[in-house]
Amino acid sequence: MAGIVEQVFVEPYQAVAPGESLVRLASPQLGQLQLALLQCVSREKLARQTAGRDRDLFGEHIIPRRRLEESEAALREAIAATAEARAALRLSGMAAVSIERVAAFGRPEDSIVLTALRAGVVSEVAVKAGQRVDAATALIRLIQPNAVVLDIQIPLSETARWPSGTNISVTGLGLTGHTVSASPAVSAESQMLTLRAVLDGGTDLPRPGEIVTVEAAIDAAPDDKDIPLPALAHYDGQAYVFVRTPDGFAARKVAVRASAGQTVRVQGSFGAEDEIAVSGIVALKGAWLGAQGGE
């Protein structure tokens, strides 16, 4: 609500518990909402009495059913109006116990105390006592250091290797976690995709805003092989390695499963005992393409 900040109870970097007072706000709109609640409570009480009396009169065959139905409909409308008035006060930030106290005793409060919904640390106090604020003004910012999530930036070409549920580890912190979702859009500036990951817990959690390095734990299949990155050749969207044969070298298709630094994990039709070329790849590729008819 729009109003005036009367008192600030916390300071930056202060830890707060659930329900702890943060700021007191005075607002004319608060009085109007409380008045609306009291009016609704009075109408509901009257409608309840009327409906009860008509129910007795109908039981004694003094009034027709239509009159009873009208009074019961009026009671339902009054109950709905009271619930709406309570909801408006809850949305304004008033605690449920304060709302019920106003409804029960009919004494409106002249200010509202906003409290912490859950434990956290004050990261910013954006207002001071005496300041006028509107309904959209941020008053206090809280963070939860024990509820950190990771936004992982990966190249768009790596998306298939990071499916939802991929296990991860945070380098240097001994933390593990897994990915849960991926952004539907790509950054126009960097062409990077953002993955969201949650951590399994720990004591040495990164701070919000901290940049960390994340590694993906990719399970190795029985036929996976780790080879040097320079051993790969690419042609027409397909990766190849050159395997030594009695007649020289033969190109074999491989599927790249993962990469880290100068090592690549691949799957392909060659065994652990086979020798592959790790240098002179450009010359071998040229000779191979020439033997294929210059394709």
Backbone torsions as a table, in degrees:
resi	resn	phi	psi	omega
1	MET	NA	154.5	171.5
2	ALA	-72.5	143.8	-179.3
3	GLY	176.4	-160.1	-179.8
4	ILE	-122.0	133.7	176.6
5	VAL	-74.7	118.5	-179.9
6	GLU	-89.7	-38.2	-175.3
7	GLN	-156.7	139.6	174.5
8	VAL	-111.5	125.2	-172.9
9	PHE	-97.0	-9.4	-174.0
10	VAL	-126.4	165.3	177.4
11	GLU	-123.9	160.9	177.9
12	PRO	-57.1	141.2	176.9
13	TYR	71.9	12.4	177.5
14	GLN	-84.2	135.6	175.5
15	ALA	-79.9	137.7	-179.4
16	VAL	-127.4	151.8	179.3
17	ALA	-101.7	161.7	177.1
18	PRO	-57.8	131.8	-179.8
19	GLY	86.6	-3.1	-179.3
20	GLU	-72.6	140.1	-177.6
21	SER	-68.3	137.3	179.9
22	LEU	-111.4	-51.9	-175.6
23	VAL	-154.6	145.3	175.8
24	ARG	-105.4	132.1	-175.5
25	LEU	-127.3	130.1	174.7
26	ALA	-103.8	135.3	-176.2
27	SER	-151.3	132.6	174.1
28	PRO	-60.0	-31.9	-179.6
29	GLN	-64.2	-30.5	178.2
30	LEU	-62.1	-42.1	178.1
31	GLY	-63.8	-39.2	179.2
32	GLN	-64.5	-40.8	179.4
33	LEU	-67.4	-37.9	178.4
34	GLN	-68.6	-38.2	177.0
35	LEU	-62.7	-41.2	177.7
36	ALA	-62.0	-38.0	178.1
37	LEU	-64.7	-45.3	-178.7
38	LEU	-63.3	-39.7	177.4
39	GLN	-63.6	-41.9	179.4
40	CYS	-66.0	-40.0	178.8
41	VAL	-62.5	-41.6	179.2
42	SER	-64.4	-43.1	179.5
43	ARG	-65.8	-38.1	178.6
44	GLU	-65.4	-40.9	178.8
45	LYS	-62.1	-43.6	179.4
46	LEU	-65.7	-42.6	179.9
47	ALA	-65.1	-34.4	178.8
48	ARG	-68.1	-41.5	178.0
49	GLN	-64.7	-42.7	179.9
50	THR	-63.0	-45.1	179.9
51	ALA	-63.8	-38.2	178.5
52	GLY	-66.3	-40.9	178.7
53	ARG	-66.4	-42.7	179.6
54	ASP	-66.0	-31.9	177.7
55	ARG	-64.4	-40.1	178.0
56	ASP	-68.0	-42.4	-179.6
57	LEU	-65.6	-36.7	177.9
58	PHE	-67.4	-37.7	178.0
59	GLY	-63.2	-25.6	178.2
60	GLU	-95.2	8.2	177.4
61	HIS	62.5	34.1	179.9
62	ILE	-93.8	-34.6	179.7
63	ILE	-118.8	157.2	178.1
64	PRO	-76.5	163.3	-179.8
65	ARG	-60.9	-34.6	-177.4
66	ARG	-58.7	-41.0	-180.0
67	ARG	-65.8	-38.1	177.2
68	LEU	-64.0	-43.0	-179.7
69	GLU	-63.6	-37.2	179.1
70	GLU	-66.3	-41.2	-180.0
71	SER	-69.7	-35.9	177.6
72	GLU	-70.1	-36.3	175.6
73	ALA	-64.4	-40.1	177.5
74	ALA	-64.1	-35.8	177.8
75	LEU	-66.2	-43.1	179.3
76	ARG	-62.5	-39.8	178.0
77	GLU	-64.9	-39.0	179.5
78	ALA	-66.8	-39.9	178.1
79	ILE	-63.5	-42.3	179.1
80	ALA	-63.9	-39.9	179.6
81	ALA	-65.0	-39.3	178.2
82	THR	-65.3	-41.6	178.1
83	ALA	-62.7	-38.4	178.4
84	GLU	-65.6	-40.2	179.3
85	ALA	-65.9	-39.0	176.3
86	ARG	-63.9	-42.1	-179.5
87	ALA	-62.7	-38.9	179.1
88	ALA	-61.9	-38.3	178.4
89	LEU	-71.6	-37.5	176.9
90	ARG	-62.8	-40.7	179.2
91	LEU	-66.6	-26.5	178.3
92	SER	-75.6	-12.5	178.6
93	GLY	108.6	-0.5	-179.5
94	MET	-74.4	136.0	-179.7
95	ALA	-67.8	150.5	-177.7
96	ALA	-59.8	-38.7	-179.4
97	VAL	-65.2	-35.1	178.4
98	SER	-69.8	-38.8	179.1
99	ILE	-62.0	-44.8	-179.1
100	GLU	-67.3	-32.6	178.1
101	ARG	-66.6	-41.6	177.4
102	VAL	-63.7	-43.5	-178.3
103	ALA	-66.3	-36.3	-175.8
104	ALA	-78.8	-39.3	-173.2
105	PHE	-105.9	-10.8	176.1
106	GLY	70.2	24.1	-179.7
107	ARG	-116.0	103.3	-179.9
108	PRO	-63.5	149.2	176.1
109	GLU	-96.3	146.1	-175.0
110	ASP	-89.9	-4.1	178.1
111	SER	-153.3	168.1	-179.1
112	ILE	-128.9	139.8	177.9
113	VAL	-106.5	117.0	176.6
114	LEU	-83.8	134.5	-175.6
115	THR	-120.9	163.3	178.2
116	ALA	-74.7	128.7	179.0
117	LEU	-73.6	-29.6	179.3
118	ARG	-149.9	168.7	-178.2
119	ALA	-65.0	147.7	179.1
120	GLY	-177.4	-168.3	178.8
121	VAL	-127.2	135.0	178.7
122	VAL	-70.2	116.9	178.3
123	SER	-95.1	-22.7	-179.6
124	GLU	-158.5	135.9	169.1
125	VAL	-108.0	106.5	-170.6
126	ALA	-91.5	-3.3	-177.5
127	VAL	-134.5	168.4	175.6
128	LYS	-137.8	162.4	-177.8
129	ALA	-58.5	136.5	-179.8
130	GLY	91.7	-8.4	-177.8
131	GLN	-79.9	137.0	173.8
132	ARG	-85.2	136.5	-178.4
133	VAL	-132.4	156.2	173.7
134	ASP	-105.6	-178.2	-172.5
135	ALA	-66.0	-23.9	-176.1
136	ALA	-96.2	1.2	-177.4
137	THR	-73.3	129.2	173.1
138	ALA	-76.7	126.5	-176.0
139	LEU	-96.3	-56.1	-178.2
140	ILE	-133.3	137.8	175.6
141	ARG	-111.2	130.9	178.6
142	LEU	-118.4	147.5	172.0
143	ILE	-125.3	157.4	176.3
144	GLN	-114.7	97.6	-177.0
145	PRO	-61.6	-23.8	-179.0
146	ASN	-92.2	10.6	179.2
147	ALA	-127.9	49.8	-176.2
148	VAL	-80.9	137.2	170.2
149	VAL	-118.6	159.2	-178.2
150	LEU	-110.4	135.5	169.4
151	ASP	-105.6	109.8	-173.7
152	ILE	-100.0	126.9	178.7
153	GLN	-95.5	122.5	177.9
154	ILE	-131.6	152.9	175.3
155	PRO	-63.7	147.8	-179.4
156	LEU	-57.4	-33.8	-178.4
157	SER	-68.8	-14.9	-177.7
158	GLU	-94.7	3.0	-172.1
159	THR	-56.3	-43.6	-175.7
160	ALA	-64.0	-21.8	-177.7
161	ARG	-89.3	-2.3	179.2
162	TRP	-124.3	63.7	178.6
163	PRO	-69.1	162.7	177.5
164	SER	-58.5	133.8	-177.8
165	GLY	96.5	0.9	178.4
166	THR	-62.5	128.2	178.1
167	ASN	-73.8	139.6	-178.8
168	ILE	-131.3	162.4	171.7
169	SER	-136.9	146.0	179.4
170	VAL	-96.4	117.1	-175.0
171	THR	-61.0	128.8	174.0
172	GLY	85.5	-10.1	-177.6
173	LEU	-112.8	-9.2	179.5
174	GLY	67.6	26.7	-178.5
175	LEU	-106.2	146.9	176.7
176	THR	-125.9	164.0	178.9
177	GLY	-173.3	-162.5	179.0
178	HIS	-154.8	153.6	179.2
179	THR	-77.8	147.6	-178.1
180	VAL	-123.1	-23.6	-177.7
181	SER	-163.3	168.6	178.6
182	ALA	-134.0	145.1	177.8
183	SER	-64.7	140.1	177.1
184	PRO	-76.4	-10.3	-177.4
185	ALA	-121.2	157.7	179.4
186	VAL	-109.2	142.7	177.4
187	SER	-62.0	124.7	-178.9
188	ALA	-66.9	-29.4	-177.3
189	GLU	-78.5	-45.5	-173.4
190	SER	-106.5	-10.4	-175.0
191	GLN	56.1	36.2	177.3
192	MET	-106.4	148.2	177.5
193	LEU	-102.6	140.8	-179.5
194	THR	-101.9	125.5	174.0
195	LEU	-104.6	143.9	174.8
196	ARG	-102.9	129.9	-180.0
197	ALA	-131.1	149.7	176.4
198	VAL	-114.0	149.7	-179.8
199	LEU	-95.9	152.0	-178.8
200	ASP	-80.1	-4.5	-179.8
201	GLY	113.8	171.8	-178.5
202	GLY	151.3	173.2	-177.7
203	THR	-97.9	-29.8	-176.3
204	ASP	-102.2	63.7	-178.0
205	LEU	-76.5	146.8	174.5
206	PRO	-66.5	154.7	178.8
207	ARG	-82.9	150.1	175.8
208	PRO	-55.4	129.2	-178.0
209	GLY	93.5	-11.2	-178.5
210	GLU	-73.4	141.3	176.5
211	ILE	-93.8	125.4	179.8
212	VAL	-129.0	166.0	176.7
213	THR	-104.4	133.4	-176.3
214	VAL	-119.4	137.8	175.8
215	GLU	-115.3	142.7	177.0
216	ALA	-95.3	133.5	176.7
217	ALA	-92.4	103.5	-178.4
218	ILE	-103.4	120.8	180.0
219	ASP	-67.2	135.2	-179.7
220	ALA	-85.2	131.6	173.7
221	ALA	-79.5	160.6	-178.0
222	PRO	-56.6	-33.0	-177.6
223	ASP	-98.4	13.6	175.7
224	ASP	-73.7	144.5	177.5
225	LYS	-137.0	139.5	176.9
226	ASP	-95.9	123.9	-178.8
227	ILE	-129.7	160.5	176.3
228	PRO	-66.0	143.7	179.9
229	LEU	-57.5	-39.5	-179.3
230	PRO	-64.4	-12.9	-179.0
231	ALA	-75.9	-12.3	-177.1
232	LEU	-84.4	139.6	170.6
233	ALA	-124.2	146.6	-178.1
234	HIS	-123.1	137.7	176.1
235	TYR	-151.4	125.7	176.2
236	ASP	54.9	41.4	177.1
237	GLY	78.8	5.5	-178.6
238	GLN	-117.3	141.4	177.2
239	ALA	-93.3	144.2	-179.6
240	TYR	-136.5	156.9	165.4
241	VAL	-127.4	156.7	179.6
242	PHE	-106.6	113.8	-176.5
243	VAL	-98.1	135.0	179.8
244	ARG	-68.9	134.3	176.6
245	THR	-128.2	169.2	177.6
246	PRO	-57.5	-25.5	-177.8
247	ASP	-99.0	3.6	-178.5
248	GLY	136.7	-118.4	179.0
249	PHE	-131.7	143.9	178.2
250	ALA	-123.1	137.8	178.9
251	ALA	-78.5	131.2	177.5
252	ARG	-124.2	134.0	177.9
253	LYS	-70.0	142.2	175.0
254	VAL	-136.9	155.3	174.0
255	ALA	-109.8	124.6	-179.3
256	VAL	-79.6	121.0	-178.8
257	ARG	-95.0	-37.5	-178.4
258	ALA	-165.5	163.4	177.4
259	SER	-145.5	147.6	177.5
260	ALA	-151.9	111.8	-178.4
261	GLY	63.8	-123.1	-178.2
262	GLN	-100.2	17.4	179.8
263	THR	-120.3	139.0	-179.5
264	VAL	-126.2	136.6	175.1
265	ARG	-99.4	123.9	-174.9
266	VAL	-130.8	162.8	169.5
267	GLN	-120.9	135.0	-180.0
268	GLY	-169.9	174.1	-175.5
269	SER	-90.1	62.4	171.5
270	PHE	-148.8	150.0	-174.2
271	GLY	-95.1	172.4	-179.2
272	ALA	-66.8	-23.6	-179.6
273	GLU	-84.4	-11.6	-179.5
274	ASP	-73.4	149.2	176.0
275	GLU	-100.1	136.1	178.9
276	ILE	-120.9	151.9	179.1
277	ALA	-76.8	136.6	178.1
278	VAL	-119.9	-0.6	175.8
279	SER	-145.4	165.4	-177.9
280	GLY	67.0	24.4	-174.6
281	ILE	-65.7	-36.8	-178.6
282	VAL	-63.0	-43.4	179.4
283	ALA	-66.2	-42.2	179.4
284	LEU	-64.2	-39.3	178.5
285	LYS	-64.4	-41.5	179.2
286	GLY	-63.2	-43.3	179.3
287	ALA	-65.1	-39.3	179.9
288	TRP	-65.1	-46.0	179.7
289	LEU	-65.0	-34.7	177.5
290	GLY	-65.8	-37.8	179.3
291	ALA	-69.3	-22.6	178.7
292	GLN	-83.8	5.6	179.1
293	GLY	95.1	22.1	177.2
294	GLY	75.0	21.6	-179.9
295	GLU	-67.2	NA	NA
